Every structure is written in structure tokens, then in C-alpha cells.
Amino acid sequence: MNRLHHYYTFGRAPSCQQWKTDHYSCCEWERHRGSEAKEALRDSERARVEQQRGFVPVWELRQTPPADWHAPLQQGKLKGS
């Protein structure tokens, strides 16, 4: 997420501490192949994915297109009139 957008939306800058922790764990993993660093990265990624699953989509996804998808647009006409 864009930092400026986050600041505008929530009134404060987002915390980058988790990214910093992940970066250090990644560097540790690349240097020493430590199991603690590997587990820290796995846990962080699992938490991030789980947090993303908490958001509901704005639109309901369709399985098939509408029946009249090929019809010309009726610009200027309101639905129901």
C-alpha cells in the first residue's frame, strides 16, 4: 500500500517494522541457513496471507458473463424506467 495513501486514510504512516524484521531474517537465512530465520520468515508470511484473507471482495465474482453481454449499451437510459 502506498505510504501517502495510508497516511491520508488512517492519519499516520504505516509501520515498516515487520518488513525490517523479515529483511533481517532473510539475510540471516541466506548467510547461515539457520532454522530459526527460516521459521520466522514462514510465520511472517503465513500471518500476512491470513490477514489478506480477512478482506472481503468488493464485487461478487461471476462464473459466466451476463446473457446480454453483446447487446449495445443503452447510454442515457436509467434502469427501471
C-alpha positions, -999 to 999 in steps of 0.1 A, spaced: 0 0 0 12 35 -8 26 53 23 9 86 14 -25 68 8 -21 50 42 -13 83 59 -43 100 43 -66 71 51 -55 63 87 -38 96 98 -5 80 105 24 65 85 23 27 83 48 7 104 75 -10 84 89 -29 114 77 -63 101 93 -57 67 126 -48 85 123 -79 107 117 -101 76 146 -85 58 170 -93 87 156 -129 88 161 -133 51 197 -120 53 203 -144 82 188 -173 62 210 -165 31 242 -163 52 238 -191 77 207 -212 67 195 -210 103 163 -228 111 151 -200 133 153 -175 105 135 -199 82 107 -204 107 105 -166 113 100 -160 76 74 -187 73 54 -175 102 55 -139 90 43 -149 55 15 -171 70 4 -142 91 4 -118 61 -16 -142 40 -41 -148 68 -45 -111 72 -52 -107 35 -79 -134 36 -98 -112 61 -107 -87 35 -139 -94 16 -141 -86 -21 -160 -55 -32 -177 -72 -61 -191 -107 -63 -171 -126 -90 -191 -141 -119 -187 -176 -131 -203 -168 -166 -209 -135 -184 -243 -119 -184 -268 -132 -211 -269 -99 -229 -232 -91 -228 -231 -85 -265 -260 -60 -266 -252 -23 -272 -250 -1 -242 -281 19 -235 -265 52 -226 -287 79 -211 -314 54 -200 -318 46 -164 -326 11 -151 -362 6 -142 -376 34 -163 
